[in-house]
Amino acid sequence: MGPRCSAWPSASPEALGRVVAAARPWCGIREPGCAGQLACCCGTAACSLCCKCCPKIKQSTSTRFMYALYFILVTLICCIMMSRTVATQMKDHIPFYEEMCRHLQAGETCEKLVGYSAVYKVCFGMACFFFIFFLLTIRINSSKSCRAYIHNGFWFIKLLVLVAMCSGAFFIPDQKTFLDAWRYVGAAGGFLFIVIQLILLVEFAHKWNKNWTAGTQQNKLWYGLLALGTLILYSVAVAALVLMAIFYTRYYGCTFNKILLGVNGGLCFLISLVAISPCVQDRQPHSGLLQSGLISCYVMYLTFSALSSKPPETILDENNKNITICVPEFGQGLHRDENLVTGLGTTILFCCILYSCLTSTTRASSEALRGIYATPETEVARCCFCCTPDGDADTEERVVKRGGQTVIYDEKKGTVYSYAYFHFIFFLASLYVMMTVTHWFHYEEAEIEKIFSESWSIFWIKMISCWVCVLLYLWTLVAPLCCPTRQFSV
């Protein structure tokens, strides 16, 4: 290996060679060198050597996985910054806490490192990180270009850059002007990300239906699966509507809740009728109740989330005392689990964000965002239709590393997803996380423990998202009728 690589004094040349060979697909290096080894082996190469029991992984998948880890790391930090419980525990259990805060110039109780302003600054650094990579990776068509190597490797260096950008935002001069301006940028990017999420949900519904429908040509049992899936989805939607009517309405009052439940229930009924109407079936024979059932479930979920976030109504009882109505009346024991419910809801929320970020870069999802829903002629029905088969990837060169994981080089002939679009989606997701964690426009009193509690801004955002989702799905059904000269397929 030469005397230049004295940074590896305890490694034999043979062992070091295996490390470098393992690092190449992650880092994009073609020839071994000391600088390349140090830059790459501090990233995912060391992990790959320890994962022999792990299943095979594609090179493109591993890259997206690493960026997702960075995103999750910063998101967790933002949640900690917005948690009053964590701040209190740190103050009570960390010795010399106040002295440490003064040395960090973060205030006597580190107030500059917590709250909505700190989250804005950290998310500003993460958003800038992904936006810079968006500009850097525009028009990359080959994974062998220099810019592609930067995108696919140097993970430790990129982690240091991300940390530096998130930390540097705390030293921006004129913090008040920065926070006011950045808030509007975050709102615009957050709304755009919501729209993309809804488009991907509609695309997911069409993908599910067309995949299982393709299986009916070879095996009639797929009809049974379609019927069972449709029945389950509608059962969940109807049960959710009934339960919300029981817990969020009263015989007296709660008129607003009754109207919302009636409107959203009627919209679910409308999209079901349109999906099986003769005019739609004539132009789109693959349209069915499975898609409308899935959309109905999501509409009910958003309705429940909106009603849970809506400030409760109060009325005067017989004794002229204010009582709260239009909210579930649970026992005292369930109220103690509020933090657990909030944590579970937050986990589900960010899982949906990651799904949108990682799936929006596939070819099918990219076409769906442009309004194209093409049905492949060679569609192979699978119960787990989200997991595409290896297909062409298996024909690519496969390298099995001794003591490590099998990596499939699926980008030898070209990139399999848009690098620039991938980073742009994560840029929007950073803004969406920032606005969600800080309660959108009620940021001054925001806490992560109350992320799903009483806020009119969150209520209307969820309700509008619900109606936009219905409109998007209706458009995919009626678009062939409105534009007969254009080819549509679902």
Disulfide bonds with the S-S distance in Angstrom:
Cys101-Cys110 1.85
Cys254-Cys326 1.96
